[in-house]
Amino acid sequence: LLNNPNSLAGVTEIIVNHIENHKLDKEKLIGVGIGMPGFVNINEGVNYTYLDSGNESLTGHISDAIGLPVFIDNDSSLIALSELKFGVAKAIKDVMVINLSWGIGLGMIINGQLFRGHSGFAGEFSHIPITEEGALCSCGKQGCLEAEASLLAVAEKALEGIKNGRISSFQGFDDKSKVDAGDALMDVANKGDQFAIELLSEAGYKIGRALSILIHIMNPKAIVISGRGVKVGRLLLAPIQQALNKYCIPRLSGETDIMISEIGFDAELIGAAILVMENFHKEEHQPASVQ
Ligand SMILES: [Zn+2]
């Protein structure tokens, strides 16, 4: 995505083809919602990190091509929105939603509302420094949470371990298939593979350490682990709790429930649909008068 000048054209083509191939009736579509990683300006419809759309807005570009309104938001914000509207965070006013996936994102619900911060970029949780000399992060620093504990980071450690002779049922992947490797690693971990469980436990402990910082700052009622990583949520809970026991003041950690999302895998898709629905009611689609 980052260095591919054709990525915007590619995404647009996927959406156009999806509508055509499934013979979707555009009359019945109210818009397209897109969740993306990166610094997203939802009002301008621009992602400052990915899919450079030149002078035009990203949403405007895609909207022109498909003839429907288009909305974008940060993936972790959408996941938090999903958990707030349809997930385990439904009745909770102050809750932090962790998007554990190929990266690690954060969506903050404060007083029942998604908190975006001054410029819309609140919740940059992934670059909290967790170790002094860790893996090199995409941001250029070492030892960031994302570089140490995201599913992609765990997959990289697994590939490295296998190369160095670790015994595991996780096999057959190389550096070119890290995403597939990440999925496979979660599958074998759920089947009891010791090496996979060891790596996920280490990641869980580091996530827990980062969560202790978050708890100290935000004092949330709950933290929801959501995103693709919910598949191994059960395996992560104990090491997360162990890190909280060590790093968090009991008066604070004792007040915060750690929960695993029930919609994690679909949370971003649901959030993208919510985004369209919320804007649909806000914008020009309001009926002029009630008959
Ligand atoms: Zn970083």
Boltz pocket constraint, residues with backbone or C-beta under 6 A from the ligand:
constraints:
  - pocket:
      binder: B
      contacts: [[A, 126], [A, 127], [A, 137], [A, 138], [A, 139], [A, 140], [A, 141], [A, 144], [A, 146], [A, 147]]
      max_distance: 6.0
